[in-house]
Amino acid sequence: MIFLNQTLTDVKQKIKIAFSHYPLTNTSMPDPNSPASEKTLKVLNLYAGIGGNRKLWKNVQVTAVENDPDIAKVYQDFFPNDTVIIGDAHEYLLEHYQEFDLIWASPPCQSHSSFRQNICVTSGQSKPGYIDLKLYQEIIFLEHNYKGIWLVENVRPYYEPLIKPTAVIARHYYWSNKPLIIDIKASADNIHYAQIPELSLRHGFDLSNYKLKNKRQVLRNCVSPEVGEYLFNSLAERTK
């Protein structure tokens, strides 16, 4: 296996070890140790990226929606048993929300990011702009129309959130129609300065064989697989 930089021997070895902990087997098969082992859940994974949040889910039938074909291809390679839709996640939710037991949405975070506003905009590197209200549209839509269990994830914004989050883990806010009891610690490392090898190690994804426009950004957009697993299992318990 060829990694990102032949001179990063130690990092490569650590990445190899990390990958060994995430075998790319049929992740849709039931796991007898999973909290949701009695039922295979139909899950809608919106704005799926390469699947950081989904990496450790068990006993699921997943439909993932991602609008970037190159990123969707990476997701499909890592999760060959999932159904991958290349398209607009916002519109797909509106048309298909009733077909699933559980919905996870991670709408784009850039317009809400405190780093972008407080560093990039303030320094003149980026132009100021409107926040993307799809985040709040989806929270309100799910809250009033969806009968299943849902979770919406985004970064801690630079402004007071228009809707109070259900839970906060490190730099991420989570909204859900179920209480989230947080008993997990996520890395508080400054991900804004982490580079590709560190991010690959942290999330367990080797992107060295893929040609993506911005691998670092793709990896930065990942929800920690451990956090994704913890939250998913917490919500899946409530579908029994």
MIGUTI-868705 format. One record per residue: residue number from 0; residue in three letters; chain; y, z, x of N, C-alpha, C in turn. Coordinates in nm, 3 decimals. Each point is the difference from the previous one (the first is absolute). Layout:
N
 pos code unit     n_y     n_z     n_x    ca_y    ca_z    ca_x     c_y     c_z     c_x
 NUM  Ala    A       Y       Z       X       Y       Z       X       Y       Z       X
...
This chain:
240
 pos code unit     n_y     n_z     n_x    ca_y    ca_z    ca_x     c_y     c_z     c_x
   0  Met    A  -0.120   0.000   0.085   0.120   0.000  -0.085   0.124   0.000   0.088
   1  Ile    A   0.093  -0.088  -0.025   0.122  -0.009   0.078   0.112   0.071  -0.074
   2  Phe    A   0.070   0.089   0.070   0.107   0.076  -0.063   0.136  -0.053   0.043
   3  Leu    A   0.103   0.070  -0.042   0.134  -0.055   0.007   0.054  -0.014   0.142
   4  Asn    A  -0.039   0.085   0.089   0.054  -0.004   0.135  -0.108   0.048   0.096
   5  Gln    A  -0.047  -0.089   0.086  -0.111   0.033   0.088   0.032   0.115   0.094
   6  Thr    A   0.128   0.032   0.021   0.035   0.108   0.090  -0.004   0.136  -0.068
   7  Leu    A  -0.010   0.004  -0.132  -0.001   0.125  -0.073  -0.144   0.049  -0.016
   8  Thr    A  -0.065   0.032   0.110  -0.142   0.035  -0.001  -0.028   0.121  -0.087
   9  Asp    A   0.078   0.103   0.018  -0.026   0.122  -0.076   0.019  -0.022  -0.149
  10  Val    A   0.108  -0.072  -0.033   0.027  -0.026  -0.142  -0.111  -0.083  -0.061
  11  Lys    A  -0.047  -0.100   0.075  -0.108  -0.085  -0.051  -0.125   0.081  -0.028
  12  Gln    A  -0.032   0.091   0.089  -0.120   0.080  -0.020   0.014   0.088  -0.123
  13  Lys    A   0.118   0.058  -0.017   0.024   0.083  -0.118  -0.008  -0.082  -0.128
  14  Ile    A   0.053  -0.123   0.004  -0.005  -0.086  -0.118  -0.145  -0.034  -0.034
  15  Lys    A  -0.081  -0.029   0.102  -0.141  -0.028  -0.025  -0.067   0.117  -0.069
  16  Ile    A   0.031   0.122   0.047  -0.058   0.120  -0.061   0.048   0.014  -0.143
  17  Ala    A   0.130  -0.025  -0.021   0.055   0.012  -0.136  -0.067  -0.097  -0.095
  18  Phe    A  -0.022  -0.125   0.046  -0.063  -0.099  -0.086  -0.142   0.039  -0.034
  19  Ser    A  -0.068   0.069   0.092  -0.138   0.040  -0.027  -0.008   0.100  -0.113
  20  His    A   0.113   0.065  -0.028   0.004   0.097  -0.110   0.024  -0.067  -0.134
  21  Tyr    A   0.036  -0.128   0.001   0.028  -0.073  -0.123  -0.087  -0.125  -0.008
  22  Pro    A  -0.131   0.015  -0.018  -0.087  -0.118  -0.004   0.036  -0.090  -0.116
  23  Leu    A   0.000  -0.131   0.026   0.036  -0.096  -0.105  -0.125  -0.039  -0.077
  24  Thr    A  -0.060   0.099  -0.064  -0.116  -0.023  -0.085   0.048  -0.020  -0.141
  25  Asn    A  -0.092  -0.005  -0.095   0.036  -0.019  -0.139   0.066   0.126  -0.053
  26  Thr    A   0.132   0.005   0.007   0.071   0.120  -0.040   0.007   0.017  -0.150
  27  Ser    A  -0.056  -0.095  -0.074  -0.001   0.014  -0.145  -0.127   0.067  -0.050
  28  Met    A  -0.096   0.027   0.088  -0.124   0.064  -0.042   0.022   0.148  -0.025
  29  Pro    A  -0.071   0.060  -0.097   0.017   0.141  -0.030  -0.035   0.088   0.119
  30  Asp    A   0.075   0.105   0.018  -0.024   0.099   0.103  -0.038   0.130  -0.070
  31  Pro    A  -0.122   0.053   0.022  -0.042   0.120  -0.070   0.086   0.120   0.030
  32  Asn    A   0.076  -0.002   0.110   0.086   0.112   0.035   0.142  -0.016  -0.052
  33  Ser    A   0.026  -0.113  -0.064   0.135  -0.026  -0.051   0.024   0.079  -0.128
  34  Pro    A   0.125   0.055  -0.017   0.032   0.073  -0.123  -0.016  -0.086  -0.124
  35  Ala    A   0.008  -0.133   0.013  -0.008  -0.087  -0.118  -0.134  -0.073  -0.005
  36  Ser    A  -0.108   0.063   0.054  -0.127  -0.069   0.015  -0.066  -0.035  -0.133
  37  Glu    A   0.039   0.070  -0.110  -0.064  -0.026  -0.127   0.047  -0.131  -0.063
  38  Lys    A   0.109  -0.053   0.047   0.058  -0.116  -0.067   0.066  -0.092   0.101
  39  Thr    A  -0.029  -0.130  -0.010   0.071  -0.098   0.081   0.132  -0.031  -0.068
  40  Leu    A   0.109   0.026   0.069   0.131  -0.018  -0.059   0.054  -0.140   0.023
  41  Lys    A   0.060  -0.055  -0.102   0.072  -0.126   0.014   0.143   0.033   0.039
  42  Val    A   0.037  -0.042   0.122   0.128   0.039   0.057   0.087  -0.123   0.025
  43  Leu    A   0.126   0.011  -0.036   0.098  -0.104   0.031   0.086   0.050   0.115
  44  Asn    A  -0.003  -0.074   0.110   0.074   0.037   0.121   0.115  -0.099   0.018
  45  Leu    A   0.120   0.040  -0.038   0.116  -0.089  -0.002   0.080   0.010   0.129
  46  Tyr    A   0.051  -0.115   0.045   0.070  -0.010   0.129  -0.094   0.051   0.109
  47  Ala    A  -0.117  -0.060   0.006  -0.113   0.057   0.073   0.017  -0.001   0.152
  48  Gly    A   0.081  -0.092   0.054   0.009  -0.010   0.145  -0.137  -0.030   0.059
  49  Ile    A  -0.032   0.064   0.112  -0.132  -0.018   0.061  -0.099   0.108  -0.045
  50  Gly    A   0.047   0.091  -0.087  -0.093   0.095  -0.060  -0.009   0.137   0.063
  51  Gly    A   0.109   0.049   0.059  -0.003   0.133   0.060  -0.038   0.108  -0.100
  52  Asn    A   0.062  -0.001  -0.117  -0.030   0.101  -0.102  -0.144  -0.009  -0.048
  53  Arg    A  -0.056  -0.121  -0.002  -0.131  -0.026  -0.061  -0.117   0.017   0.098
  54  Lys    A   0.028   0.017   0.127  -0.101  -0.008   0.105  -0.119   0.094  -0.021
  55  Leu    A   0.022   0.119  -0.050  -0.107   0.098  -0.012  -0.043   0.026  -0.144
  56  Trp    A   0.046  -0.082  -0.093  -0.044   0.018  -0.138  -0.148  -0.033  -0.013
  57  Lys    A  -0.070   0.076  -0.085  -0.141  -0.022  -0.024  -0.026  -0.018  -0.150
  58  Asn    A  -0.108  -0.069  -0.030  -0.045  -0.015  -0.138   0.107  -0.062  -0.089
  59  Val    A   0.052  -0.115   0.046   0.110  -0.065  -0.070  -0.025  -0.149  -0.015
  60  Gln    A   0.061  -0.055  -0.103   0.008  -0.145  -0.021   0.149  -0.032   0.002
  61  Val    A   0.047  -0.056   0.111   0.143  -0.013   0.023   0.049  -0.142  -0.020
  62  Thr    A   0.113  -0.013  -0.070   0.076  -0.123  -0.003   0.130   0.027   0.075
  63  Ala    A   0.022  -0.075   0.108   0.118   0.019   0.084   0.096  -0.117  -0.018
  64  Val    A   0.128   0.030  -0.011   0.102  -0.104  -0.017   0.097   0.007   0.117
  65  Glu    A   0.014  -0.113   0.068   0.089  -0.010   0.117   0.064  -0.139  -0.002
  66  Asn    A   0.131  -0.007   0.020   0.068  -0.130  -0.013   0.001  -0.083   0.128
  67  Asp    A  -0.031   0.059   0.115  -0.001  -0.073   0.125  -0.142  -0.049   0.029
  68  Pro    A  -0.023  -0.132   0.000  -0.137  -0.052   0.018  -0.065   0.042   0.131
  69  Asp    A   0.077   0.008   0.108  -0.057   0.039   0.129  -0.046   0.146  -0.001
  70  Ile    A   0.082   0.086  -0.059  -0.037   0.141  -0.010  -0.118   0.017  -0.096
  71  Ala    A   0.001  -0.077  -0.110  -0.111   0.006  -0.095  -0.132  -0.040   0.066
  72  Lys    A   0.006  -0.097   0.092  -0.120  -0.043   0.072  -0.057   0.113   0.085
  73  Val    A   0.088   0.075   0.066  -0.045   0.114   0.080  -0.066   0.104  -0.090
  74  Tyr    A   0.065   0.029  -0.112  -0.057   0.096  -0.095  -0.140  -0.044  -0.043
  75  Gln    A  -0.014  -0.126  -0.037  -0.129  -0.050  -0.047  -0.107   0.012   0.107
  76  Asp    A   0.037  -0.023   0.125  -0.096   0.013   0.110  -0.047   0.144   0.016
  77  Phe    A   0.090   0.095  -0.015  -0.037   0.140   0.015  -0.074   0.053  -0.121
  78  Phe    A   0.028  -0.056  -0.117  -0.062   0.048  -0.124  -0.056  -0.120  -0.078
  79  Pro    A  -0.109  -0.057   0.049  -0.053  -0.124  -0.058  -0.050   0.014  -0.144
  80  Asn    A  -0.026   0.121  -0.045  -0.050   0.019  -0.136   0.112   0.019  -0.103
  81  Asp    A   0.123   0.013   0.047   0.112   0.012  -0.092   0.043  -0.137  -0.050
  82  Thr    A   0.057  -0.003  -0.119   0.063  -0.122  -0.052   0.145   0.000   0.046
  83  Val    A   0.040  -0.105   0.071   0.135  -0.007   0.055   0.079  -0.109  -0.073
  84  Ile    A   0.112   0.038  -0.056   0.089  -0.091  -0.071   0.125  -0.021   0.085
  85  Ile    A   0.033  -0.125   0.028   0.125  -0.032   0.069   0.104  -0.030  -0.106
  86  Gly    A   0.096   0.089  -0.014   0.099  -0.020  -0.104   0.097   0.115  -0.010
  87  Asp    A   0.075   0.002  -0.108   0.106   0.098  -0.025  -0.062   0.125  -0.063
  88  Ala    A  -0.004   0.109   0.074  -0.063   0.123  -0.049   0.075   0.056  -0.121
  89  His    A   0.131  -0.013  -0.001   0.082   0.052  -0.110  -0.038  -0.066  -0.132
  90  Glu    A  -0.017  -0.132   0.003  -0.038  -0.072  -0.121  -0.147   0.020  -0.033
  91  Tyr    A  -0.084   0.010   0.101  -0.143   0.021  -0.024  -0.023   0.133  -0.072
  92  Leu    A   0.074   0.101   0.039  -0.010   0.129  -0.067   0.030  -0.013  -0.149
  93  Leu    A   0.104  -0.071  -0.032   0.043  -0.016  -0.139  -0.107  -0.068  -0.084
  94  Glu    A  -0.072  -0.095   0.058  -0.097  -0.078  -0.075  -0.141   0.059  -0.001
  95  His    A  -0.033   0.087   0.097  -0.140   0.041   0.015  -0.022   0.151   0.006
  96  Tyr    A   0.102   0.080  -0.023  -0.013   0.144   0.020  -0.110   0.065  -0.085
  97  Gln    A  -0.029  -0.058  -0.116  -0.098   0.061  -0.090  -0.145  -0.019   0.046
  98  Glu    A  -0.021  -0.078   0.104  -0.135  -0.033   0.044  -0.059   0.099   0.101
  99  Phe    A   0.077   0.105   0.035  -0.042   0.085   0.112  -0.002   0.148  -0.038
 100  Asp    A  -0.083   0.073   0.075  -0.009   0.146  -0.018   0.110   0.072   0.077
 101  Leu    A   0.039  -0.058   0.113   0.096   0.066   0.089   0.086  -0.107   0.066
 102  Ile    A   0.129   0.027   0.010   0.093  -0.095   0.061   0.076   0.069   0.113
 103  Trp    A   0.002  -0.065   0.115   0.080   0.046   0.115   0.101  -0.111   0.030
 104  Ala    A   0.127   0.035   0.008   0.104  -0.098   0.031   0.085   0.050   0.117
 105  Ser    A   0.022  -0.088   0.096   0.086   0.030   0.115   0.107  -0.109   0.012
 106  Pro    A   0.098  -0.001  -0.090   0.100  -0.107   0.004   0.082   0.003   0.129
 107  Pro    A   0.064  -0.111   0.034   0.074  -0.009   0.126   0.099   0.114   0.018
 108  Cys    A   0.004   0.052   0.123   0.078   0.121   0.026   0.132  -0.025   0.073
 109  Gln    A   0.019  -0.121   0.052   0.111  -0.023   0.091   0.136   0.039  -0.059
 110  Ser    A   0.024  -0.034  -0.126   0.132   0.027  -0.057   0.023   0.149  -0.026
 111  His    A  -0.107   0.079   0.000   0.012   0.144  -0.024   0.001   0.081   0.130
 112  Ser    A  -0.034  -0.063   0.110  -0.025   0.069   0.126   0.124   0.069   0.057
 113  Ser    A  -0.016   0.127   0.033   0.110   0.074   0.062   0.027  -0.053   0.140
 114  Phe    A  -0.105  -0.046   0.069   0.019  -0.055   0.135   0.085  -0.125  -0.006
 115  Arg    A  -0.030  -0.089  -0.094   0.078  -0.123  -0.010   0.145   0.030  -0.033
 116  Gln    A   0.022   0.089  -0.098   0.136   0.029  -0.044   0.078   0.078   0.106
 117  Asn    A  -0.061   0.106   0.051   0.073   0.092   0.088   0.011  -0.049   0.143
 118  Ile    A  -0.090  -0.087   0.041   0.004  -0.051   0.137   0.043  -0.147   0.003
 119  Cys    A  -0.076  -0.085  -0.069   0.026  -0.145   0.010   0.129  -0.041  -0.069
 120  Val    A   0.022   0.048  -0.122   0.121  -0.038  -0.073   0.122   0.067   0.063
 121  Thr    A  -0.013   0.128   0.030   0.114   0.074   0.057   0.046  -0.059   0.133
 122  Ser    A  -0.097  -0.048   0.080   0.035  -0.056   0.132   0.041  -0.146  -0.008
 123  Gly    A  -0.012  -0.062  -0.118   0.037  -0.140  -0.016  -0.111  -0.097   0.029
 124  Gln    A  -0.122   0.049   0.028  -0.113  -0.089   0.027  -0.049  -0.069  -0.126
 125  Ser    A   0.017   0.065  -0.115  -0.043  -0.057  -0.128   0.114   0.010  -0.100
 126  Lys    A   0.000  -0.092  -0.095   0.101   0.004  -0.105  -0.041   0.099  -0.109
 127  Pro    A   0.094   0.070  -0.060  -0.034   0.087  -0.112  -0.043  -0.083  -0.120
 128  Gly    A  -0.081   0.059  -0.085  -0.047  -0.074  -0.116  -0.043   0.093  -0.112
 129  Tyr    A  -0.033  -0.060  -0.113  -0.048   0.077  -0.114  -0.140   0.053   0.027
 130  Ile    A  -0.033   0.114  -0.061  -0.138   0.045   0.005  -0.083  -0.084  -0.097
 131  Asp    A  -0.128  -0.013   0.030  -0.092  -0.077  -0.084  -0.050   0.089  -0.112
 132  Leu    A   0.047  -0.025  -0.121  -0.031   0.087  -0.113  -0.141  -0.022  -0.056
 133  Lys    A  -0.076  -0.092   0.059  -0.139  -0.015  -0.043  -0.077   0.129   0.015
 134  Leu    A   0.034   0.078   0.101  -0.066   0.129   0.020   0.008   0.085  -0.126
 135  Tyr    A   0.121   0.018  -0.052   0.019   0.085  -0.118  -0.044  -0.069  -0.128
 136  Gln    A   0.011  -0.131  -0.006  -0.051  -0.074  -0.115  -0.150   0.024  -0.018
 137  Glu    A  -0.073  -0.003   0.110  -0.144   0.016  -0.009  -0.039   0.143  -0.036
 138  Ile    A   0.071   0.097   0.055  -0.027   0.140  -0.036   0.020   0.021  -0.149
 139  Ile    A   0.112  -0.047  -0.052   0.031   0.019  -0.143  -0.098  -0.078  -0.087
 140  Phe    A  -0.032  -0.124   0.041  -0.094  -0.081  -0.077  -0.137   0.069  -0.009
 141  Leu    A  -0.051   0.046   0.112  -0.132   0.064   0.001   0.002   0.130  -0.080
 142  Glu    A   0.105   0.076   0.015   0.009   0.129  -0.069  -0.005  -0.016  -0.152
 143  His    A   0.056  -0.107  -0.051   0.013  -0.015  -0.146  -0.101  -0.097  -0.061
 144  Asn    A  -0.073  -0.074   0.083  -0.089  -0.102  -0.058  -0.145   0.006   0.046
 145  Tyr    A  -0.025   0.061   0.113  -0.135  -0.004   0.058  -0.076   0.128  -0.033
 146  Lys    A  -0.122  -0.014  -0.050  -0.081   0.114  -0.042  -0.087   0.056   0.112
 147  Gly    A  -0.015  -0.075   0.109  -0.083   0.046   0.111   0.079   0.086   0.097
 148  Ile    A  -0.052   0.014   0.121   0.065   0.081   0.103   0.072  -0.093   0.096
 149  Trp    A   0.122   0.037   0.037   0.078  -0.086   0.087   0.072   0.081   0.108
 150  Leu    A   0.030  -0.070   0.108   0.077   0.058   0.110   0.088  -0.109   0.059
 151  Val    A   0.125   0.032   0.023   0.095  -0.091   0.064   0.048   0.067   0.129
 152  Glu    A  -0.002  -0.075   0.108   0.035   0.054   0.133   0.120  -0.074   0.057
 153  Asn    A   0.085   0.074   0.069   0.110  -0.063   0.073   0.050   0.097   0.106
 154  Val    A   0.094  -0.047   0.082   0.055   0.086   0.104   0.103   0.097  -0.059
 155  Arg    A   0.028   0.105   0.075   0.108   0.091  -0.036   0.131  -0.081   0.005
 156  Pro    A   0.073  -0.010  -0.110   0.120  -0.086  -0.001   0.122   0.068   0.064
 157  Tyr    A   0.101  -0.081   0.026   0.123   0.053   0.059   0.091   0.063  -0.105
 158  Tyr    A  -0.036  -0.014  -0.126   0.078   0.054  -0.112  -0.089   0.098  -0.078
 159  Glu    A   0.061   0.074  -0.089  -0.077   0.087  -0.089  -0.083  -0.088  -0.093
 160  Pro    A  -0.133   0.017  -0.001  -0.083  -0.092  -0.081   0.039   0.006  -0.148
 161  Leu    A  -0.001  -0.117  -0.063   0.039  -0.008  -0.141  -0.102   0.069  -0.089
 162  Ile    A  -0.124   0.008   0.045  -0.105   0.074  -0.068  -0.063   0.094   0.102
 163  Lys    A  -0.010   0.126  -0.033  -0.053   0.099   0.094  -0.147  -0.031   0.030
 164  Pro    A  -0.039  -0.001   0.128  -0.140  -0.029   0.033  -0.093   0.114  -0.040
 165  Thr    A  -0.125  -0.035  -0.022  -0.102   0.100  -0.032  -0.040   0.078   0.124
 166  Ala    A   0.001  -0.067   0.115  -0.040   0.064   0.126   0.068  -0.070   0.116
 167  Val    A   0.009   0.073   0.111   0.057  -0.053   0.123  -0.098   0.030   0.114
 168  Ile    A  -0.036  -0.105   0.076  -0.083   0.018   0.118   0.069  -0.071   0.115
 169  Ala    A   0.044   0.078   0.100   0.071  -0.054   0.115   0.117  -0.085  -0.049
 170  Arg    A   0.005  -0.128   0.036   0.115  -0.085  -0.034  -0.021  -0.078  -0.129
 171  His    A  -0.104   0.034  -0.076  -0.034  -0.076  -0.121   0.018   0.084  -0.126
 172  Tyr    A   0.050  -0.066  -0.104   0.008   0.058  -0.134  -0.111  -0.061  -0.085
 173  Tyr    A  -0.054   0.082  -0.092  -0.104  -0.046  -0.090   0.035   0.043  -0.142
 174  Trp    A  -0.008  -0.095  -0.091   0.019   0.025  -0.142  -0.133  -0.023  -0.070
 175  Ser    A  -0.037   0.086  -0.094  -0.126  -0.015  -0.071   0.010   0.065  -0.136
 176  Asn    A  -0.090  -0.041  -0.090  -0.006   0.065  -0.131  -0.092   0.121   0.002
 177  Lys    A  -0.054   0.035   0.118  -0.082   0.119   0.016   0.057   0.088   0.111
 178  Pro    A  -0.012   0.131  -0.014   0.048   0.088   0.108  -0.074  -0.030   0.130
 179  Leu    A   0.071   0.004   0.110  -0.059  -0.024   0.131   0.012   0.129   0.082
 180  Ile    A  -0.113   0.064   0.022  -0.003   0.121   0.081  -0.022  -0.044   0.145
 181  Ile    A   0.099   0.016   0.082  -0.005  -0.052   0.136  -0.058   0.104   0.094
 182  Asp    A  -0.116  -0.031   0.052  -0.067   0.087   0.097  -0.044  -0.083   0.120
 183  Ile    A   0.091  -0.080   0.050  -0.028  -0.087   0.114   0.127  -0.013   0.082
 184  Lys    A  -0.015  -0.005   0.131   0.114  -0.018   0.088  -0.002  -0.142   0.056
 185  Ala    A   0.111  -0.068  -0.015   0.012  -0.136   0.056   0.083   0.006   0.126
 186  Ser    A  -0.023  -0.095   0.088   0.073  -0.003   0.126   0.150  -0.012  -0.025
 187  Ala    A   0.075   0.082   0.070   0.145  -0.005  -0.011   0.062  -0.078   0.115
 188  Asp    A  -0.084  -0.074   0.074   0.049  -0.079   0.112   0.107  -0.098  -0.048
 189  Asn    A   0.091  -0.034   0.088   0.106  -0.095  -0.037  -0.057  -0.141   0.006
 190  Ile    A  -0.046  -0.047  -0.114  -0.068  -0.130  -0.005   0.096  -0.115   0.028
 191  His    A   0.131   0.025  -0.012   0.096  -0.107   0.023  -0.005  -0.051   0.144
 192  Tyr    A  -0.047   0.083   0.091  -0.004  -0.039   0.141  -0.142  -0.025   0.050
 193  Ala    A  -0.100   0.017  -0.086  -0.138  -0.024   0.041  -0.023  -0.150   0.018
 194  Gln    A  -0.079  -0.034   0.100  -0.030  -0.140   0.029  -0.139  -0.037  -0.052
 195  Ile    A  -0.034  -0.127   0.014  -0.123  -0.053  -0.060  -0.126   0.076   0.043
 196  Pro    A  -0.020   0.026   0.129  -0.123   0.072   0.038  -0.014   0.136  -0.066
 197  Glu    A   0.110   0.076  -0.003  -0.003   0.132  -0.063  -0.026  -0.010  -0.150
 198  Leu    A   0.066  -0.096  -0.065  -0.018  -0.017  -0.144  -0.141  -0.048  -0.032
 199  Ser    A  -0.055  -0.088   0.084  -0.138  -0.046  -0.019  -0.096   0.117   0.009
 200  Leu    A   0.022   0.085   0.097  -0.084   0.117   0.018   0.013   0.096  -0.117
 201  Arg    A   0.123   0.021  -0.043   0.026   0.096  -0.107  -0.067  -0.041  -0.131
 202  His    A   0.006  -0.129  -0.032  -0.051  -0.047  -0.129  -0.140  -0.060   0.007
 203  Gly    A  -0.048  -0.031   0.121  -0.135  -0.054   0.014  -0.012  -0.147  -0.035
 204  Phe    A   0.106  -0.079   0.023  -0.004  -0.144  -0.025   0.025  -0.076   0.130
 205  Asp    A  -0.091  -0.089   0.034   0.018  -0.088   0.116   0.049  -0.136  -0.050
 206  Leu    A   0.124  -0.032   0.030   0.059  -0.127  -0.046   0.011  -0.101   0.112
 207  Ser    A  -0.069   0.022   0.111   0.017  -0.086   0.118  -0.045  -0.143  -0.025
 208  Asn    A  -0.090  -0.021  -0.094  -0.050  -0.135  -0.027   0.076  -0.071  -0.110
 209  Tyr    A   0.110   0.061  -0.047   0.077  -0.059  -0.110   0.140  -0.039   0.047
 210  Lys    A   0.049  -0.111  -0.055   0.135  -0.045   0.028   0.088   0.037  -0.118
 211  Leu    A   0.068   0.112   0.013   0.091   0.048  -0.104   0.142   0.000   0.056
 212  Lys    A   0.096  -0.018  -0.086   0.140  -0.011   0.043   0.048   0.128   0.068
 213  Asn    A  -0.038   0.115  -0.054   0.048   0.126   0.055  -0.111   0.105  -0.016
 214  Lys    A  -0.092   0.003   0.095  -0.113   0.092  -0.008   0.046   0.145  -0.003
 215  Arg    A   0.101   0.030   0.076   0.049   0.138   0.004   0.049   0.045  -0.137
 216  Gln    A   0.075  -0.086  -0.069   0.049   0.035  -0.133  -0.116   0.013  -0.099
 217  Val    A  -0.097  -0.089   0.010  -0.116   0.006  -0.088  -0.073   0.133   0.017
 218  Leu    A  -0.015   0.045   0.123  -0.067   0.127   0.027   0.086   0.118  -0.043
 219  Arg    A   0.130  -0.011   0.020   0.090   0.108  -0.043  -0.002   0.017  -0.151
 220  Asn    A  -0.025  -0.108  -0.072   0.000   0.007  -0.146  -0.124   0.070  -0.056
 221  Cys    A  -0.100   0.023   0.084  -0.125   0.060  -0.048   0.020   0.146  -0.038
 222  Val    A  -0.058   0.038  -0.114  -0.018   0.141  -0.030  -0.116   0.050   0.086
 223  Ser    A   0.012   0.119   0.053  -0.108   0.057   0.079  -0.131  -0.005  -0.079
 224  Pro    A  -0.109  -0.054   0.058  -0.127  -0.004  -0.073  -0.047   0.137  -0.047
 225  Glu    A   0.025   0.104   0.079  -0.042   0.135  -0.039   0.079   0.050  -0.121
 226  Val    A   0.129  -0.030  -0.002   0.082   0.038  -0.115  -0.041  -0.081  -0.122
 227  Gly    A  -0.026  -0.129   0.020  -0.047  -0.083  -0.112  -0.129   0.051  -0.058
 228  Glu    A  -0.092   0.041   0.086  -0.128   0.054  -0.047   0.021   0.131  -0.075
 229  Tyr    A   0.081   0.088   0.056   0.023   0.130  -0.063   0.061  -0.014  -0.139
 230  Leu    A   0.103  -0.083  -0.011   0.066  -0.017  -0.129  -0.092  -0.071  -0.100
 231  Phe    A  -0.071  -0.101   0.047  -0.091  -0.073  -0.089  -0.106   0.094  -0.055
 232  Asn    A  -0.063   0.078   0.085  -0.106   0.091  -0.046   0.055   0.106  -0.095
 233  Ser    A   0.122   0.045   0.026   0.063   0.098  -0.088   0.021  -0.058  -0.140
 234  Leu    A   0.044  -0.126  -0.006   0.022  -0.064  -0.129  -0.132  -0.042  -0.066
 235  Ala    A  -0.095  -0.047   0.081  -0.128  -0.044  -0.055  -0.074   0.115  -0.069
 236  Glu    A   0.018   0.121   0.048  -0.061   0.117  -0.063   0.039   0.009  -0.147
 237  Arg    A   0.120  -0.044  -0.030   0.052   0.015  -0.136  -0.047  -0.109  -0.096
 238  Thr    A  -0.076  -0.096   0.052  -0.053  -0.105  -0.088  -0.138   0.033  -0.053
 239  Lys    A  -0.056   0.112   0.044  -0.137   0.036  -0.043  -0.001   0.037  -0.148
